[in-house]
Amino acid sequence: MIKLALRFVILSLTGLFLFSLDAADAVSPYAMDRGGTEAQFVRIALAGEKRTLTLAEVEVFSNGKNIAPNGIASQISTASGGDAGRAIDGNKSPSFNDSGQTHTSQNIKNPWWELDLGAENPIGSVSIWNRGDGDLGRRLDGFALQLLDSKRRVLWEKATIGAPVSSFHIQTVSKGKTTYLGPSGKASTGSDWKQSDKPTYQELGARPPVAVPADHKDPKRFAFEKGDTFALIGNALGERFQHEGHLEATLQHRLPEFHLTVR
């Protein structure tokens, strides 16, 4: 039997820690994210009009353990089967079709997702996995993360966070470290959207109208001309026989001056 050892390097407020864990014991690379803010509610929100909030997974670390699955998740609304509880089901797939992502109604004002931990817990860090279908992950751009106490007072907050391509990890302590992870799992800089033309969330709505050339002319509306022959096309010969005579009689009666015939 081969036993693997994993090594993690974690930067904390007190310095650099290097330690080894057996694979069976390696629950999280954030095991040293201890202490932190005593909070009961974890809230993720988007500010503004016409916003859509989708999350693949949220992990909340208390004394090195992910306690998010012990809580109750809720959100402003639900669409496309994206229940709030999907964010704490352990499914981190970037694809919405894998049935592991939340989804609010689309294009609504100030959508939010919230986790009630049942009681105040020391929260050392939070990890968030984003949607990865095309450019839809950009919907999360500019999100805010809040920790609230049992009386719903905001104890800790970080606003206007850039949308990660894959996942985002933040230490919820004073001067805590923020880490963006790309699809490969390696740390990256910024919000790790590599495109130079990354839009802000205000630009994610409908595209602006295309200018009409000055010399453009709309085509003429259809009109019968004298002596025209028309045909009725249906799914089957029987259908054509059923309606052809009635249509021919109606047109010929209403437009006698055109002398129309049916093919």
Secondary structure as UniProt FT lines:
FT   STRAND          5..12
FT   TURN            13..14
FT   STRAND          15..22
FT   HELIX           23..25
FT   TURN            29..32
FT   STRAND          37..45
FT   STRAND          57..62
FT   TURN            63..64
FT   STRAND          65..66
FT   HELIX           68..70
FT   STRAND          72..75
FT   TURN            80..81
FT   HELIX           84..88
FT   HELIX           96..98
FT   STRAND          112..123
FT   STRAND          125..129
FT   TURN            134..135
FT   HELIX           136..140
FT   TURN            141..142
FT   STRAND          143..148
FT   TURN            150..151
FT   STRAND          154..161
FT   STRAND          167..171
FT   TURN            174..175
FT   STRAND          178..181
FT   TURN            183..184
FT   STRAND          187..188
FT   TURN            190..191
FT   TURN            196..197
FT   HELIX           201..204
FT   TURN            214..215
FT   TURN            226..227
FT   STRAND          229..230
FT   HELIX           237..254
FT   HELIX           256..258
FT   STRAND          261..262
//
